[in-house]
Amino acid sequence: MTLLSDAPSLAQESLEAFWMPFTANRQFKAHPRMLVKAEGMYYTTDDGRRILDGFAGLWCCNAGHCRKPIVEAIQKQAAVMDYAPAFQMGQPLAFELANRIVGMAPDPLDHVFFCNSGSEAVDSALKIAIAYHRVRGEGARTRLIGRERAYHGVGFGGISVGGIPVNRKMYAGAMIPGVDHLPHTHNLEKNAFSRGQPEWGAQLADELERLVALHDASTIAAVIVEPMAGSTGVLIPPRGYLERLREITRKHGILLIFDEVITAFGRMGAAFASEVYGVVPDMITFAKGVTSGTVPMGGVIVSHDVYQAFMSGPAGSIELFHGYTYSAHVLACAAGLATLQLYEDEGLFARAARMAPKLEAALHALRGSRHVIDIRNQGLVGAIEVAARPGTVGARGFDIFLRCFEKGVLVRQTGDIIALAPALIVEDSEIDRMASTLRDVLAGLD
Ligand SMILES: Cc1ncc(COP(=O)(O)O)c(C=O)c1O
């Protein structure tokens, strides 16, 4: 067995076959950034450099890397039963994990559908929403409402309700029909340098009334939003905005889906963002943090009413024609159970809430640094937005990302926005290092 950390550096031609996702392939392959080992808050590169992980991998390794209880649970399970089909068969860990997740979820969300990624979770939630109305005799409710700048993964459902132009334009003619979008909530004129939830913008939720007037409620199945929009560059919901969406959707019998693929399992300082914002949707999608990124897993938590609506017809008939070969994969379930136990044992959600003011202070101290036009944060998430270089959106952001990596800190870049989302075990000194690295990089940037 070749351990990654012992593997020789790959020759340039060996990098060709892998078509890397969401990556500048030619740039990467000319200047590879290869990670071979991970522990706690750090990665190690193939040339032996330790990299402080400011982004929990990709918003997912919330417990930190290679945590022993999770590693051991996966190893142990792999030797006992590698795989069990989830169609018409069961294995105990799936039920145990569903119970555990339901126990953490807000009432009345009390059933879990499992899949393998955030994208699948979103597509599953959208399908469940449309099917829900149909089984209740409202089959005309098929329209889905997303939001500009939203990221809901890369499935056809996800890009259709999503609102990131570069993710959509190649597939414009192939997206699912009957989708409309709310306006996004990003407004630097009103909200720049907000700490936590911005004051301005609740009224943007009223745009939903306009869409209902246009399409009629009887055609609308669901509204899907990220409570905190992460991948588009950290857009914190304005005060009162999510509450208003909840009111309007309830009034019109429209399901509200919170896409919590990033925000669930501690990122905002609680199990779910729904809890932080005090707004309970009809469905929550999750992925990433459920296994701390160790084994792919995603899912949808649905309300009592949504689940029960399907439980009619003959008891021997399948209620939902949807599922994945790897739904509730036993290794993912083992990883999930160990991860949720670790979050509880170490009080990591509360820890995230305690560390949030530190991250806020460290980031906002960068106000006034070169090119910085906004800093925003909530929970253990923060973002710094810099002015784009004229005519080259994203180039300055990419430079910041590369220079931080050279200085031993991994951050995430979207356009000209740099996001930080460290594991919930992050220490003060590590937050200081992320901020001082960013300060140095910004100072030297053209
Ligand atoms: C809110 C949200 N939904 C869906 C996804 C897609 O998840 P995945 O990459 O696991 O398919 C992401 C990924 O970052 C996300 O942030």
The ligand as an SDF file (V2000), in Angstrom:
LIG
                    3D

 16 16  0  0  0  0  0  0  0  0999 V2000
  -25.2890   25.5540   -0.2310 C   0  0  0  0  0  0  0  0  0  0  0  0
  -24.6840   24.4610   -1.0450 C   0  0  0  0  0  0  0  0  0  0  0  0
  -25.4810   23.5810   -1.6570 N   0  0  0  0  0  0  0  0  0  0  0  0
  -25.0020   22.5850   -2.3930 C   0  0  0  0  0  0  0  0  0  0  0  0
  -23.6420   22.4120   -2.5330 C   0  0  0  0  0  0  0  0  0  0  0  0
  -23.1340   21.3040   -3.3820 C   0  0  0  0  0  0  0  0  0  0  0  0
  -22.5080   20.3380   -2.6170 O   0  0  0  0  0  0  0  0  0  0  0  0
  -21.6130   19.2160   -3.3110 P   0  0  0  0  0  0  0  0  0  0  0  0
  -20.3810   19.8860   -3.8210 O   0  0  0  0  0  0  0  0  0  0  0  0
  -21.3400   18.2470   -2.1800 O   0  0  0  0  0  0  0  0  0  0  0  0
  -22.4280   18.5960   -4.3860 O   0  0  0  0  0  0  0  0  0  0  0  0
  -22.7750   23.2860   -1.9130 C   0  0  0  0  0  0  0  0  0  0  0  0
  -21.3180   23.1420   -2.0320 C   0  0  0  0  0  0  0  0  0  0  0  0
  -20.5350   23.9450   -1.5840 O   0  0  0  0  0  0  0  0  0  0  0  0
  -23.3050   24.3540   -1.1640 C   0  0  0  0  0  0  0  0  0  0  0  0
  -22.5190   25.2510   -0.5800 O   0  0  0  0  0  0  0  0  0  0  0  0
  1  2  1  0
  2  3  1  0
  2 15  2  0
  3  4  2  0
  4  5  1  0
  5  6  1  0
  5 12  2  0
  6  7  1  0
  7  8  1  0
  8  9  2  0
  8 10  1  0
  8 11  1  0
 12 13  1  0
 12 15  1  0
 13 14  2  0
 15 16  1  0
M  END
$$$$
